[in-house]
Amino acid sequence: MSTVAEIQEAIARLNETEREELRLWLDNYEEDDWDRQITADAASGKLDFLKKQATAAKKQGKLRPLPGEVPHHA
């Protein structure tokens, strides 16, 4: 039996509270993976184009405040 099948069988035996605990753990685990990937991409320069686009948009006065953000006038 594969590890995935074993995990699936174990999940099927969990009660509702335990499944919710597992769901929360998985959400946090996936967020950690995403954080690690975005950090690595930023460090490697893969996201530099976003900074250039934002800087150009700011110079052109095209940026809008985020919802709930107070606009800054510089």
MARBA-3410 file (N, C-alpha, C, O; in Angstrom, 1 decimal):
74
0.9,-1.2,0.0,0.0,0.0,0.0,0.9,1.2,0.0,1.9,1.3,0.7 ~ 0.5,2.2,-0.8,1.3,3.5,-0.9,1.1,4.3,0.4,0.1,4.2,1.1 ~ 2.0,5.2,0.6,1.9,6.2,1.7,0.6,7.0,1.6,0.0,7.3,2.6 ~ 0.3,7.4,0.4,-0.9,8.3,0.1,-2.1,7.5,0.5,-3.0,8.1,1.2 ~ -2.2,6.3,0.1,-3.4,5.5,0.5,-3.5,5.3,2.0,-4.6,5.3,2.5
-2.4,5.1,2.6,-2.4,5.0,4.1,-2.8,6.3,4.8,-3.6,6.2,5.7 ~ -2.4,7.4,4.2,-2.8,8.7,4.8,-4.3,8.9,4.6,-5.0,9.3,5.5 ~ -4.8,8.5,3.4,-6.2,8.7,3.1,-7.0,7.8,4.0,-8.1,8.3,4.5 ~ -6.6,6.6,4.3,-7.3,5.7,5.2,-7.3,6.3,6.6,-8.4,6.2,7.3 ~ -6.2,6.9,7.0,-6.1,7.5,8.3,-7.0,8.7,8.4,-7.7,8.9,9.5
-7.1,9.5,7.4,-8.0,10.7,7.4,-9.4,10.2,7.5,-10.2,10.9,8.2 ~ -9.8,9.2,6.8,-11.1,8.7,6.8,-11.6,8.3,8.2,-12.8,8.3,8.5 ~ -10.6,7.9,9.1,-11.0,7.5,10.5,-11.0,8.7,11.4,-11.4,8.5,12.6 ~ -10.7,9.9,11.0,-10.7,11.1,11.9,-12.1,11.5,12.1,-13.0,11.4,11.3 ~ -12.3,12.1,13.3,-13.6,12.7,13.6,-13.6,14.1,13.1,-12.6,14.6,12.6
-14.7,14.8,13.1,-14.8,16.1,12.6,-13.8,17.1,13.1,-13.2,17.9,12.4 ~ -13.6,17.1,14.4,-12.6,18.0,15.1,-11.2,17.7,14.6,-10.5,18.6,14.3 ~ -10.9,16.4,14.5,-9.5,16.1,14.0,-9.3,16.5,12.6,-8.2,16.9,12.2 ~ -10.4,16.3,11.8,-10.2,16.7,10.4,-10.0,18.2,10.3,-9.3,18.7,9.4 ~ -10.7,19.0,11.1,-10.5,20.5,11.1,-9.1,20.8,11.5,-8.5,21.7,11.0
-8.6,20.1,12.5,-7.2,20.4,13.0,-6.3,20.1,11.8,-5.3,20.8,11.6 ~ -6.5,19.0,11.1,-5.7,18.6,10.0,-5.8,19.7,8.9,-4.8,20.0,8.3 ~ -7.0,20.2,8.6,-7.2,21.2,7.6,-6.4,22.4,7.9,-5.8,23.0,7.0 ~ -6.5,22.9,9.2,-5.7,24.1,9.6,-4.2,23.8,9.4,-3.5,24.7,9.0 ~ -3.8,22.7,9.8,-2.3,22.4,9.7,-1.9,22.4,8.3,-0.8,23.0,7.9
-2.7,21.8,7.4,-2.4,21.8,5.9,-2.4,23.2,5.4,-1.5,23.6,4.6 ~ -3.3,24.0,5.8,-3.3,25.4,5.3,-2.1,26.1,5.7,-1.4,26.8,4.9 ~ -1.6,26.0,6.9,-0.4,26.6,7.4,0.8,26.1,6.7,1.7,26.8,6.3 ~ 0.8,24.8,6.5,1.9,24.1,5.8,2.1,24.7,4.3,3.2,25.0,3.9 ~ 0.9,24.8,3.6,1.0,25.3,2.3,1.4,26.8,2.2,2.1,27.2,1.3
0.9,27.5,3.2,1.3,28.9,3.3,2.8,29.0,3.5,3.5,29.9,2.9 ~ 3.4,28.2,4.4,4.8,28.2,4.6,5.6,27.9,3.3,6.6,28.5,3.0 ~ 5.1,26.9,2.5,5.7,26.6,1.2,5.7,27.8,0.3,6.7,28.1,-0.3 ~ 4.5,28.5,0.3,4.4,29.6,-0.6,5.3,30.7,-0.2,6.0,31.3,-1.0 ~ 5.4,30.9,1.2,6.3,32.0,1.7,7.8,31.7,1.3,8.5,32.6,0.9
8.2,30.4,1.4,9.6,30.0,1.1,9.8,30.2,-0.4,10.9,30.7,-0.8 ~ 8.8,29.9,-1.3,9.0,30.0,-2.7,9.1,31.5,-3.1,9.9,31.9,-3.9 ~ 8.2,32.4,-2.5,8.2,33.8,-2.9,9.5,34.4,-2.4,10.0,35.3,-3.1 ~ 10.0,34.0,-1.3,11.2,34.6,-0.7,12.4,34.2,-1.6,13.3,35.0,-1.9 ~ 12.4,32.9,-2.1,13.5,32.5,-3.0,13.4,33.2,-4.3,14.4,33.6,-4.9
12.2,33.3,-4.8,12.0,34.0,-6.1,12.5,35.5,-6.0,13.1,36.0,-6.9 ~ 12.2,36.1,-4.9,12.6,37.5,-4.7,14.1,37.6,-4.6,14.7,38.5,-5.2 ~ 14.7,36.7,-3.9,16.1,36.7,-3.7,16.9,36.5,-5.0,18.0,37.0,-5.2 ~ 16.3,35.7,-5.8,17.0,35.3,-7.1,16.8,36.4,-8.2,17.4,36.3,-9.3 ~ 15.9,37.4,-7.9,15.7,38.4,-8.9,14.5,38.1,-9.8,14.2,38.9,-10.7
13.8,37.0,-9.7,12.7,36.7,-10.5,11.6,37.7,-10.5,10.8,37.8,-11.4 ~ 11.5,38.4,-9.4,10.4,39.4,-9.2,10.8,40.8,-9.4,10.0,41.7,-9.2 ~ 12.0,41.0,-9.9,12.5,42.4,-10.1,11.6,43.2,-11.1,11.5,44.4,-10.9 ~ 11.1,42.5,-12.0,10.2,43.2,-13.0,9.0,43.8,-12.3,8.5,44.8,-12.8 ~ 8.5,43.2,-11.3,7.4,43.8,-10.5,7.7,45.1,-9.9,7.0,46.1,-9.9
8.9,45.2,-9.3,9.4,46.4,-8.7,9.6,47.5,-9.8,9.2,48.7,-9.5 ~ 10.1,47.1,-10.9,10.3,48.1,-12.0,8.9,48.6,-12.5,8.7,49.8,-12.8 ~ 7.9,47.7,-12.6,6.6,48.1,-13.1,6.0,49.1,-12.0,5.4,50.1,-12.4 ~ 6.1,48.7,-10.8,5.5,49.6,-9.7,6.2,50.9,-9.6,5.5,51.9,-9.5 ~ 7.5,51.0,-9.8,8.2,52.2,-9.8,7.8,53.1,-10.9,7.6,54.3,-10.8
7.7,52.5,-12.1,7.2,53.3,-13.3,5.8,53.8,-13.1,5.5,54.9,-13.4 ~ 4.9,53.0,-12.6,3.5,53.4,-12.4,3.5,54.5,-11.3,2.6,55.4,-11.5 ~ 4.3,54.4,-10.3,4.3,55.5,-9.3,4.8,56.8,-9.9,4.2,57.9,-9.7 ~ 5.8,56.8,-10.7,6.3,58.0,-11.4,5.3,58.6,-12.3,5.2,59.8,-12.5 ~ 4.4,57.8,-12.9,3.4,58.2,-13.8,2.1,58.6,-13.1,1.1,59.0,-13.7
2.1,58.4,-11.7,0.9,58.8,-11.0,-0.2,57.8,-11.2,-1.4,58.2,-11.0 ~ 0.1,56.6,-11.5,-1.0,55.6,-11.8,-1.3,54.7,-10.7,-2.2,53.8,-10.8 ~ -0.6,54.8,-9.6,-0.9,53.9,-8.4,-2.1,54.4,-7.7,-2.4,55.6,-7.6 ~ -2.9,53.4,-7.2,-4.1,53.7,-6.4,-3.9,53.1,-5.0,-3.2,52.1,-4.9 ~ -4.4,53.8,-4.0,-4.3,53.2,-2.7,-5.0,51.8,-2.6,-6.0,51.6,-3.3
-4.6,51.0,-1.7,-5.3,49.7,-1.5,-6.6,50.0,-0.7,-6.6,51.1,-0.1 ~ -7.5,49.2,-0.8,-8.8,49.4,-0.1,-8.5,49.6,1.4,-7.8,48.8,2.0 ~ -9.0,50.7,2.0,-8.8,51.0,3.4,-7.5,51.7,3.7,-7.3,52.2,4.8 ~ -6.7,51.9,2.7,-5.4,52.6,2.9,-5.6,54.1,2.6,-6.4,54.5,1.7 ~ -5.0,54.9,3.5,-5.1,56.4,3.3,-4.1,56.8,2.3,-2.9,56.5,2.4
-4.5,57.5,1.2,-3.6,57.9,0.2,-2.5,58.8,0.7,-2.8,59.7,1.5 ~ -1.3,58.7,0.2,-0.1,59.5,0.6,0.1,60.5,-0.5,0.2,60.0,-1.7 ~ 0.3,61.7,-0.2,0.7,62.7,-1.3,2.1,63.2,-1.0,2.4,63.8,0.0 ~ 3.0,62.8,-1.9,4.4,63.2,-1.8,4.8,64.2,-2.7,5.9,64.7,-2.7
END
